[in-house]
Amino acid sequence: MLVGSSIRRVAILGGQRIPFARSMGAYAEAGNQEMLTVTLQALVDRYNLRGERLGDVGAGAVLKHSRDFNLTRECVLDSGLAPETPAFDLQRACGTSLDTAIVLGLKIATGQIDSAIAAGVDSASDVPIVHPEAYRRLLLRSARGKTLARKIGPWFGLRPGHFKPVLPQVVEPRTGLSMGQSCETMSRTWQIPRAEQDQIALDSHRKAVAAYDEGFYDDLVDEFRGLKQDDNIRRQTSLEQLARLKPAFDPQGSLTAGNSTPMTDGAAAVLLASESWAKTRGLPVLAYLTYGKYAAIDFVDQEGLLMAPAYAVPRMLADAQLQLQDFDFYEIHEAFAAQLLCTLKAWESAEFCRERLRLSEPLGAIDRSRLNVKGGSVAIGHPFAATGARILATLAKLLAQKGRGRGLISICTAGGMGVTAILER
């Protein structure tokens, strides 16, 4: 914190994103840099920021090539912002862009900067493919050689298997389980029925369809590579169709391709500022970012991989002196419908709240009619690092339309972590 500075409110002025696309589809040839650049350009154009020097820009990607070591800065240089605008990369798995917004919000709140963009991007199509470790070490030993003999020597150890490429895997190194496999375990622990998961999925699609039809996303989503809407949204799906899908991670499980998020490509960005900066530019404030909280759990020995938000939210509520029911909107990331339901059930459980959260009473239930009202990740898709910025922009607009209120954001991440936030107007 800057010496002598006073805490300022962190304003959310708006957001922009490209449609989210199922991997290996419309954006199969688009990399992270292109998607993030066009998203920043759209935000710059919408808010007349061309040539402006912002205080900072933060963004990140989970699936990232080594060529993108300075990804955000490179994108800023092509965004239309002044080249004097600094930028940095941050990565906290699925919480990346929400975390970035919290970090930048703290800079604004303490007076270090007056304006910022928080963003995220991910491509599950243009993924980094690397050499096997043995071949990589062979190349490095050869490069370190000081004589011709030492440079050539390592190549006599070359084997056919050295040429087999290594593809990225979305698995936990400490358990060897994919996120879906881990969530299956959670679903069994919390006894989450398949029918409830399918209902969450159906609701997600129906709400997203309705939101597009009513024009809610018209000023939030920019066309890119022929797509005008998120292409995972299903207009004609039904509970009967969802029920016919086979389990995706366990033959005896309940998670399917229908009630889980798809592998997705996309990018999203949010404009943050101090109130004075917004006022001088005539930009209305949609909402304020007022609280943020993180949590991590021991997912190897004690807890389900994606349960960290169940711990982060009550700690944040304590900071804000609020109850779980004190919100007009709940934006809970649907990594899997089962994950969302596990979290809600944990908050309703007297035993969990007493034994794990050290609370005298359960947090209780939420009003489901206020949950992911414009569609969630199961329908819209989930480019890992972009989801937080998508949710921030959606929730800020909801609060602006309502004219007042409060919204809760909860995102689970790989590594047994959770990122949560509160928006108010």
KAFENFEN-V496622 format. One record per backbone hydrogen bond with DSSP energy under -0.5 kcal/mol. CO is the residue of the C=O (numbers start at 0). NH is the residue of the N-H. E is the energy in kcal/mol with one decimal. If there is no record, write none. Layout:
co	nh	e
CO	NH	E
CO	NH	E
This chain:
co	nh	e
1	4	-1.8
8	10	-0.7
9	288	-2.3
10	12	-0.6
10	272	-2.0
11	285	-2.3
11	286	-1.2
13	270	-3.0
15	268	-2.6
16	221	-2.8
19	230	-1.8
20	264	-3.2
21	24	-0.9
24	27	-1.8
26	29	-1.9
30	34	-2.2
31	35	-2.7
32	36	-2.3
33	37	-2.4
34	38	-1.5
35	39	-2.5
36	40	-2.6
37	41	-2.0
38	42	-2.0
39	43	-2.7
40	44	-2.5
41	45	-2.3
42	46	-1.9
43	48	-2.8
44	47	-1.1
48	51	-2.6
51	53	-0.8
51	81	-3.1
55	116	-1.4
56	87	-2.2
57	118	-2.3
58	89	-2.1
59	120	-2.2
61	63	-1.0
64	67	-1.4
65	68	-1.1
67	70	-1.7
69	73	-2.1
70	74	-2.1
71	75	-2.5
72	76	-1.9
73	77	-0.6
74	77	-0.9
75	78	-1.5
79	50	-3.2
81	84	-2.3
83	85	-0.6
85	56	-0.7
87	58	-1.8
91	94	-2.2
92	91	-0.5
92	95	-1.8
94	98	-2.9
95	99	-2.5
96	100	-1.8
97	101	-2.0
98	102	-2.6
99	103	-2.6
100	104	-2.4
101	105	-2.1
102	106	-1.4
103	107	-2.1
104	108	-3.0
105	109	-1.8
106	111	-1.9
106	112	-1.2
107	110	-1.2
108	7	-2.2
113	273	-2.3
114	54	-0.7
114	55	-0.8
115	271	-3.0
116	57	-2.7
117	269	-2.6
119	267	-2.2
121	265	-2.2
124	126	-1.6
127	167	-0.5
129	165	-3.1
131	135	-2.3
132	136	-2.5
133	137	-1.7
134	138	-2.3
135	139	-2.0
136	140	-2.6
137	141	-2.2
138	142	-2.2
139	143	-1.7
140	144	-0.6
141	144	-0.9
146	150	-1.9
147	151	-2.2
148	152	-2.6
149	153	-0.7
151	154	-1.6
152	155	-1.9
153	156	-1.7
154	157	-1.4
158	161	-1.9
159	162	-1.6
160	163	-1.2
161	131	-0.7
162	164	-0.5
164	166	-0.6
165	129	-1.9
168	170	-1.6
169	178	-0.9
170	172	-0.6
171	174	-1.0
171	175	-3.4
176	171	-2.6
177	181	-2.3
178	182	-2.4
179	183	-1.8
180	184	-1.5
181	185	-1.8
182	186	-2.7
183	187	-2.1
184	188	-2.4
185	189	-2.6
186	191	-2.3
187	190	-0.5
190	192	-0.7
192	196	-1.5
193	197	-2.5
194	198	-1.9
195	199	-2.0
196	200	-2.1
197	201	-2.6
198	202	-2.7
199	203	-2.2
200	204	-2.1
201	205	-2.6
202	206	-2.6
203	207	-2.0
204	208	-2.6
205	209	-2.3
206	210	-2.3
207	211	-2.2
208	212	-2.5
209	213	-2.0
210	215	-2.1
210	216	-0.6
211	214	-1.2
214	217	-1.4
216	219	-1.2
216	220	-2.1
219	16	-1.9
221	18	-0.9
223	226	-2.1
226	223	-1.9
229	232	-0.8
232	234	-0.6
237	241	-2.5
238	242	-2.4
239	243	-0.9
240	243	-0.7
241	244	-1.2
245	256	-0.5
249	252	-2.8
254	247	-3.1
254	248	-0.7
258	336	-2.7
261	381	-0.6
262	22	-2.6
264	20	-2.6
265	121	-2.2
266	17	-1.7
267	119	-2.2
268	15	-2.6
269	117	-2.3
269	271	-0.5
270	12	-2.6
270	13	-0.9
271	115	-2.5
272	10	-2.9
273	277	-2.0
274	278	-2.4
275	279	-2.2
276	280	-0.8
277	280	-0.5
277	282	-2.6
278	281	-1.3
281	283	-0.6
286	11	-3.1
287	289	-0.8
287	423	-2.5
288	9	-0.5
290	421	-2.2
292	419	-2.8
294	417	-2.2
296	298	-1.4
297	301	-2.0
297	302	-2.1
303	306	-1.9
306	309	-1.2
306	310	-0.5
307	310	-1.8
307	311	-2.2
308	312	-2.5
310	314	-1.2
311	315	-2.2
312	316	-2.8
313	317	-1.9
314	318	-1.7
315	319	-2.3
316	320	-1.0
316	321	-2.3
322	325	-1.9
324	326	-0.6
328	407	-2.2
329	331	-0.8
329	371	-3.1
330	332	-0.6
330	409	-2.2
332	334	-1.3
334	260	-2.0
335	339	-1.8
336	340	-2.1
337	341	-2.6
338	342	-2.1
339	343	-2.3
340	344	-2.3
341	345	-2.2
342	346	-2.0
343	347	-1.1
344	348	-0.8
345	348	-0.8
346	362	-0.8
346	363	-2.4
347	349	-0.5
348	352	-2.3
349	353	-1.9
350	354	-3.3
351	355	-2.6
351	356	-1.5
352	358	-3.3
365	367	-0.9
366	369	-2.2
367	370	-1.6
369	329	-2.6
369	371	-0.5
371	374	-1.9
375	378	-0.8
375	379	-2.8
376	380	-2.0
381	263	-0.5
381	383	-0.9
382	385	-2.4
382	386	-1.1
383	386	-0.6
384	96	-0.9
385	389	-2.0
386	390	-2.5
387	391	-2.5
388	392	-2.3
389	393	-2.2
390	394	-2.9
391	395	-2.5
392	396	-1.9
393	397	-2.1
394	398	-2.4
395	399	-2.0
396	400	-2.6
397	401	-2.1
398	402	-1.9
404	424	-2.4
405	327	-2.6
405	328	-1.4
406	422	-2.4
407	330	-3.5
408	420	-1.9
409	332	-2.8
410	418	-2.6
412	415	-0.7
412	416	-0.9
415	296	-2.3
416	412	-2.5
417	294	-1.7
418	410	-2.1
419	292	-2.4
420	408	-2.8
421	289	-2.2
421	290	-1.3
422	406	-3.1
423	287	-3.0
